[in-house]
């Protein structure tokens, strides 16, 4: 796309995955674009702890065939990443650990892809009516890392069921673990963004007054969390999200029988040992275990940490005496979109607003799953902003003022 020298500048607020994708799309489309990040680093939730324990902000994996994978691959940003080979998975169910999925789970999974999950009924009610309460509970436990919700059984069956089927078709053969952690992936994306012309500024916090100034200069794409969008646009513009996820990272001495994945269907805890696939994330002779669990309303981080420890006790009984490093954290209002009974992704906040502002992130009205929503919304926002510039250039001799 060709633009005049007087073409307005697109401002992207937020330097996470969504912001980097949106800004790159704008620059590759030929328009001037600047990206402003409030913190001193880029990546948002795609951040990793420094060596020697390169822990992501919770368990992370790329999946081939997704919009994020395709976007990265076109730009040769998807490597280095590695696929699991013969991973060892442990399921925790009814207080016992086993490498074999419980029959209650298999019963539901076997029929799930052919079932027509309703929008207006929660997963628990729907699955209980079809296969009984134990299968419903097992499916909800399986969906925990796919939704980051403390109780996936309360969500729309049409939201949860396709995600379970989607994941099972892709895990583990299509999973890819990023060497150097997701912080390294964000760095590659930032290098590419700068190379195609994105002007990146860190330590650049934007307030509502600054947002108005940028709107007068051209289209604006807000690529921040729901809490960040509320601060910029006002509490009535974006709904609050009080969901929290607790995270526990543990560095342990290696043991050849340690599982690669732990799926606690009782506690809705999920754990990965990414160092089994990308050894550089832990010191030699050691493994990095990362766990996550959705926190119930009012639950403390300590209580959630105890639940994650209980999962490790069940699946890896001797982990405590092998531990040499650990870290715990919690993440609030940064867990992506969920759809309650009676709603679909189309009912989420729209990508395009009516005031020269677009939004991008994993909580918006865009199709996909978790990071896919970030990418699809970012691409849609970028195309909208580019379209606005084209319209302005065509109708005003290259000059445009966003009202």
C-alpha positions as CSV (number, residue, x, y, z in Angstrom):
1,X,0.0,0.0,0.0
2,X,1.3,3.4,-0.8
3,X,0.6,6.4,1.4
4,X,1.4,10.1,1.3
5,X,4.0,11.7,3.5
6,X,1.2,13.4,5.3
7,X,-0.6,10.1,6.1
8,X,-1.7,9.8,9.7
9,X,0.4,7.7,12.1
10,X,-1.2,4.7,13.7
11,X,-0.6,4.4,17.4
12,X,-0.6,0.9,19.0
13,X,-0.8,1.0,22.7
14,X,0.5,-2.2,24.3
15,X,3.6,-4.2,23.4
16,X,2.4,-7.8,24.1
17,X,1.8,-10.4,21.4
18,X,-1.4,-8.7,20.2
19,X,0.3,-5.3,20.0
20,X,3.4,-6.6,18.2
21,X,1.2,-8.4,15.6
22,X,-1.0,-5.3,15.0
23,X,1.9,-3.0,14.7
24,X,3.8,-5.3,12.3
25,X,0.7,-5.7,10.2
26,X,0.4,-1.9,9.9
27,X,4.0,-1.4,9.0
28,X,3.9,-4.2,6.5
29,X,0.9,-2.5,5.0
30,X,3.0,0.6,4.3
31,X,1.7,3.0,7.0
32,X,3.7,4.8,9.7
33,X,3.1,3.2,13.1
34,X,4.5,3.6,16.6
35,X,4.1,1.1,19.4
36,X,4.0,2.4,23.0
37,X,4.6,0.0,25.9
38,X,4.2,1.2,29.5
39,X,6.8,-1.2,30.9
40,X,10.5,-1.3,30.2
41,X,10.1,-4.6,28.2
42,X,8.0,-5.9,25.4
43,X,6.0,-9.1,25.4
44,X,3.2,-8.6,27.9
45,X,2.4,-12.1,29.3
46,X,5.0,-13.5,26.9
47,X,7.7,-13.0,29.4
48,X,10.3,-15.4,30.8
49,X,12.4,-15.5,33.9
50,X,16.1,-14.9,33.3
51,X,18.6,-17.8,33.3
52,X,19.2,-20.3,34.7
53,X,15.4,-21.0,35.3
54,X,13.7,-19.6,32.2
55,X,10.2,-20.0,33.4
56,X,7.3,-18.5,31.4
57,X,4.4,-16.8,33.1
58,X,2.6,-20.2,33.4
59,X,2.7,-23.3,31.1
60,X,2.9,-22.2,27.5
61,X,3.1,-24.0,24.1
62,X,2.6,-23.1,20.5
63,X,0.4,-25.3,18.3
64,X,0.8,-25.9,14.6
65,X,-2.2,-25.1,12.5
66,X,-3.3,-22.2,14.6
67,X,-3.5,-18.5,13.5
68,X,-0.5,-17.6,15.8
69,X,1.6,-20.4,14.3
70,X,0.8,-19.4,10.7
71,X,1.5,-15.8,11.4
72,X,4.8,-16.6,13.0
73,X,5.8,-19.1,10.3
74,X,5.1,-16.7,7.4
75,X,7.7,-14.4,9.0
76,X,10.1,-17.3,10.0
77,X,9.6,-16.4,13.7
78,X,8.3,-19.8,14.8
79,X,11.8,-21.4,15.4
80,X,13.6,-22.6,17.4
81,X,10.8,-24.6,18.8
82,X,10.6,-28.3,19.5
83,X,7.9,-31.0,19.5
84,X,7.5,-33.5,22.4
85,X,8.4,-37.1,21.6
86,X,6.7,-39.9,23.5
87,X,5.7,-37.6,26.4
88,X,4.7,-39.2,29.7
89,X,1.4,-38.0,30.9
90,X,-0.1,-38.6,34.4
91,X,-3.7,-38.2,35.2
92,X,-4.9,-37.5,38.8
93,X,-8.4,-38.7,39.5
94,X,-10.3,-39.6,42.6
95,X,-7.1,-39.2,44.7
96,X,-4.9,-41.5,42.5
97,X,-2.3,-40.9,39.8
98,X,-2.2,-43.0,36.7
99,X,-0.8,-42.9,33.2
100,X,-4.1,-44.2,31.9
101,X,-7.0,-41.6,31.5
102,X,-10.0,-42.5,33.8
103,X,-12.8,-44.3,32.0
104,X,-15.2,-41.5,33.1
105,X,-13.1,-39.1,31.0
106,X,-12.7,-41.4,28.0
107,X,-16.5,-41.9,27.9
108,X,-17.0,-38.2,27.4
109,X,-14.1,-37.5,25.1
110,X,-15.1,-40.4,22.8
111,X,-18.5,-38.8,22.1
112,X,-17.6,-35.2,22.5
113,X,-16.6,-34.4,18.9
114,X,-19.9,-35.8,17.5
115,X,-22.0,-34.1,20.2
116,X,-23.8,-30.8,19.5
117,X,-22.9,-28.8,22.6
118,X,-25.6,-26.2,23.3
119,X,-24.8,-22.5,23.8
120,X,-27.3,-21.8,26.5
121,X,-26.5,-24.7,28.9
122,X,-23.4,-24.9,31.1
123,X,-20.9,-27.8,30.5
124,X,-21.7,-29.5,33.8
125,X,-25.4,-29.7,33.3
126,X,-25.1,-30.8,29.7
127,X,-22.5,-33.4,30.2
128,X,-24.2,-34.7,33.4
129,X,-27.4,-35.3,31.4
130,X,-25.5,-37.2,28.7
131,X,-22.9,-39.2,30.5
132,X,-23.4,-38.7,34.3
133,X,-21.8,-36.4,36.9
134,X,-18.4,-38.1,37.1
135,X,-17.8,-37.7,33.4
136,X,-19.0,-34.1,33.6
137,X,-16.5,-33.5,36.4
138,X,-13.7,-35.1,34.5
139,X,-14.3,-33.0,31.4
140,X,-14.4,-29.9,33.5
141,X,-11.0,-30.8,35.0
142,X,-9.6,-31.5,31.5
143,X,-10.7,-28.1,30.3
144,X,-9.0,-26.2,33.2
145,X,-5.8,-25.3,31.3
146,X,-7.8,-24.6,28.1
147,X,-9.9,-21.9,29.8
148,X,-7.9,-20.8,32.8
149,X,-11.1,-20.7,34.7
150,X,-11.5,-22.0,38.3
151,X,-14.6,-24.0,37.3
152,X,-15.0,-24.7,33.5
153,X,-18.2,-26.7,34.3
154,X,-20.0,-23.4,34.8
155,X,-19.1,-22.1,31.3
156,X,-21.2,-22.6,28.1
157,X,-21.0,-26.1,26.8
158,X,-20.6,-24.7,23.3
159,X,-17.5,-22.8,24.5
160,X,-15.8,-25.6,26.4
161,X,-16.5,-28.8,24.3
162,X,-14.9,-27.6,21.0
163,X,-11.8,-26.5,22.9
164,X,-11.4,-30.0,24.4
165,X,-11.8,-31.6,21.0
166,X,-9.5,-29.0,19.4
167,X,-6.8,-29.6,22.0
168,X,-6.9,-33.4,21.8
169,X,-6.5,-33.3,18.1
170,X,-3.3,-31.3,18.4
171,X,-1.7,-32.4,21.7
172,X,1.0,-33.6,21.8
173,X,1.9,-34.1,18.1
174,X,1.3,-30.5,17.2
175,X,2.6,-28.8,20.3
176,X,5.8,-26.9,20.0
177,X,7.8,-25.6,23.0
178,X,9.8,-22.5,22.5
179,X,13.6,-22.7,23.1
180,X,14.6,-19.9,25.4
181,X,11.1,-19.4,26.6
182,X,8.3,-17.1,25.4
183,X,10.4,-14.1,26.2
184,X,12.7,-15.1,23.4
185,X,9.7,-15.4,21.1
186,X,8.6,-11.9,22.0
187,X,12.2,-10.6,21.3
188,X,12.1,-12.1,17.8
189,X,8.8,-10.5,17.1
190,X,10.1,-7.2,18.3
191,X,13.2,-7.4,16.1
192,X,11.0,-8.2,13.1
193,X,8.7,-5.3,14.0
194,X,11.5,-2.8,14.1
195,X,12.9,-4.2,10.8
196,X,9.7,-3.5,8.9
197,X,9.5,0.0,10.3
198,X,7.6,0.0,13.6
199,X,8.8,2.7,15.9
200,X,8.8,1.1,19.4
201,X,8.9,3.1,22.6
202,X,9.1,1.4,26.0
203,X,8.4,3.1,29.4
204,X,5.7,5.0,27.6
205,X,2.5,4.9,29.7
206,X,-0.6,6.4,28.1
207,X,-3.4,8.0,30.0
208,X,-6.9,9.0,28.7
209,X,-5.6,12.5,27.8
210,X,-2.7,11.1,25.9
211,X,-5.1,8.7,24.1
212,X,-7.1,11.7,22.8
213,X,-4.0,13.3,21.5
214,X,-3.0,10.2,19.6
215,X,-6.5,9.9,18.2
216,X,-6.1,13.3,16.6
217,X,-3.0,12.1,14.9
218,X,-4.5,9.0,13.4
219,X,-6.1,5.6,14.2
220,X,-5.3,4.0,17.6
221,X,-5.2,0.3,18.4
222,X,-5.5,-0.5,22.1
223,X,-3.8,-3.9,22.7
224,X,-3.8,-4.2,26.5
225,X,-5.6,-6.2,29.2
226,X,-9.2,-5.6,30.2
227,X,-8.0,-3.7,33.2
228,X,-5.8,-1.5,31.0
229,X,-8.6,-0.8,28.6
230,X,-10.9,0.2,31.5
231,X,-8.2,2.7,32.6
232,X,-8.0,4.2,29.1
233,X,-11.7,4.1,28.0
234,X,-13.5,4.2,31.3
235,X,-15.2,1.6,33.5
236,X,-18.4,1.7,31.4
237,X,-16.6,0.9,28.2
238,X,-15.1,-2.5,29.2
239,X,-16.4,-5.0,31.7
240,X,-14.2,-5.9,34.7
241,X,-12.7,-9.3,34.9
242,X,-11.8,-10.5,38.5
243,X,-10.7,-14.0,37.6
244,X,-7.3,-15.0,38.9
245,X,-4.9,-17.8,38.1
246,X,-2.2,-19.0,40.5
247,X,1.2,-20.2,39.2
248,X,3.9,-22.3,40.8
249,X,7.3,-22.9,39.2
250,X,9.6,-25.5,40.7
251,X,13.2,-26.4,39.8
252,X,14.1,-29.9,40.7
253,X,16.9,-32.4,40.1
254,X,16.2,-34.7,37.1
255,X,14.6,-38.1,37.5
256,X,14.0,-40.2,34.4
257,X,10.5,-41.2,35.5
258,X,9.1,-37.7,36.0
259,X,6.0,-37.0,33.9
260,X,6.0,-34.5,31.1
261,X,2.4,-33.4,31.7
262,X,0.3,-33.7,34.9
263,X,-3.4,-33.3,34.5
264,X,-5.2,-33.2,37.9
265,X,-8.8,-33.7,37.0
266,X,-9.8,-33.4,40.7
267,X,-8.2,-30.1,41.5
268,X,-8.2,-28.6,37.9
269,X,-4.4,-28.3,38.2
270,X,-2.2,-28.5,35.1
271,X,1.6,-29.0,35.0
272,X,4.2,-29.2,32.3
273,X,7.9,-30.1,32.4
274,X,9.0,-28.0,29.4
275,X,12.7,-28.7,30.1
276,X,12.1,-32.3,28.9
277,X,11.6,-30.7,25.4
278,X,13.7,-27.6,25.5
279,X,16.6,-28.3,28.0
280,X,17.9,-24.8,27.9
281,X,15.2,-23.5,30.2
282,X,16.8,-25.3,33.2
283,X,20.4,-25.9,34.4
284,X,22.0,-29.1,33.3
285,X,20.8,-32.1,35.3
286,X,17.7,-30.3,36.4
287,X,14.1,-29.8,35.3
288,X,11.6,-27.0,35.3
289,X,8.1,-27.8,36.4
290,X,5.4,-25.2,35.8
291,X,1.9,-25.5,37.3
292,X,-1.3,-23.4,37.0
293,X,-4.7,-23.5,38.6
294,X,-7.7,-21.1,38.5
295,X,-8.4,-19.5,41.8
296,X,-12.0,-19.6,43.2
297,X,-13.5,-16.3,44.2
298,X,-12.0,-15.3,47.5
299,X,-9.3,-18.0,47.4
300,X,-5.8,-16.9,48.6
301,X,-2.7,-17.5,46.6
302,X,-1.4,-19.7,49.5
303,X,-4.5,-22.0,49.3
304,X,-4.0,-22.4,45.5
305,X,-0.3,-23.1,46.0
306,X,-1.2,-25.9,48.5
307,X,-3.5,-27.4,45.9
308,X,-0.7,-27.4,43.3
309,X,1.7,-28.9,45.8
310,X,-0.8,-31.7,46.5
311,X,-0.9,-32.5,42.8
312,X,2.8,-32.8,42.7
313,X,2.7,-35.0,45.9
314,X,0.4,-37.4,44.1
315,X,2.1,-37.5,40.7
316,X,5.8,-37.0,41.8
317,X,6.0,-38.2,45.4
318,X,9.7,-37.3,45.9
319,X,9.7,-33.9,44.3
320,X,10.1,-31.9,47.6
321,X,13.5,-33.4,48.5
322,X,14.7,-32.7,44.9
323,X,13.6,-29.1,44.8
324,X,16.4,-26.5,44.5
325,X,14.3,-23.4,43.3
326,X,10.7,-22.3,43.3
327,X,8.6,-19.3,42.5
328,X,4.9,-18.6,42.9
329,X,2.8,-15.9,41.4
330,X,-0.8,-14.9,40.5
331,X,-2.3,-13.3,37.4
332,X,-5.5,-11.3,37.6
333,X,-7.7,-10.2,34.7
334,X,-5.3,-11.6,32.1
335,X,-6.7,-15.1,31.4
336,X,-8.4,-14.6,28.0
337,X,-12.1,-14.7,27.1
338,X,-14.7,-17.1,28.5
339,X,-18.3,-17.5,27.3
340,X,-21.0,-18.0,29.9
341,X,-24.2,-19.9,29.1
342,X,-26.2,-18.0,26.5
343,X,-23.2,-16.2,25.1
344,X,-20.7,-16.8,22.2
345,X,-17.5,-15.0,21.1
346,X,-19.7,-12.6,19.1
347,X,-21.0,-11.2,22.4
348,X,-17.6,-10.1,23.7
349,X,-16.4,-6.5,23.3
350,X,-16.0,-5.6,19.6
351,X,-12.6,-5.1,18.0
352,X,-13.7,-1.9,16.3
353,X,-15.2,1.0,18.2
354,X,-17.0,3.9,16.7
355,X,-14.4,6.6,17.7
356,X,-11.3,5.9,15.6
357,X,-10.2,3.2,18.1
358,X,-9.7,-0.5,17.6
359,X,-8.8,-3.1,20.2
360,X,-6.7,-6.3,20.1
361,X,-6.4,-9.0,22.7
362,X,-7.5,-12.5,23.8
363,X,-10.7,-11.2,25.5
364,X,-12.4,-9.7,22.4
365,X,-15.0,-10.6,19.9
366,X,-12.8,-12.6,17.5
367,X,-12.7,-16.3,16.8
368,X,-10.1,-18.7,18.0
369,X,-8.7,-20.0,21.3
370,X,-6.5,-18.1,23.8
371,X,-3.5,-16.6,21.8
372,X,-5.4,-17.2,18.6
373,X,-8.0,-14.6,19.6
374,X,-5.1,-12.1,20.2
375,X,-3.8,-12.7,16.7
376,X,-7.1,-12.6,14.9
377,X,-8.3,-9.5,16.7
378,X,-4.9,-7.8,16.1
379,X,-5.0,-8.5,12.3
380,X,-8.6,-7.3,12.2
381,X,-7.7,-4.1,14.0
382,X,-4.7,-3.5,11.8
383,X,-6.8,-3.9,8.6
384,X,-9.4,-1.6,10.0
385,X,-6.8,1.1,10.8
386,X,-5.2,0.7,7.4
387,X,-8.7,1.0,5.8
388,X,-9.3,4.2,7.7
389,X,-6.0,5.6,6.4
390,X,-6.8,4.6,2.8
391,X,-10.2,6.3,3.1
392,X,-8.6,9.5,4.5
393,X,-5.9,9.6,1.8
394,X,-8.4,9.1,-1.0
395,X,-10.8,11.7,0.3
396,X,-8.6,14.4,1.7
397,X,-5.5,14.5,-0.4
398,X,-3.5,12.5,2.0
399,X,-4.5,14.4,5.1
400,X,-6.8,13.0,7.8
401,X,-8.0,14.1,11.2
402,X,-9.7,11.5,13.3
403,X,-12.7,13.1,15.0
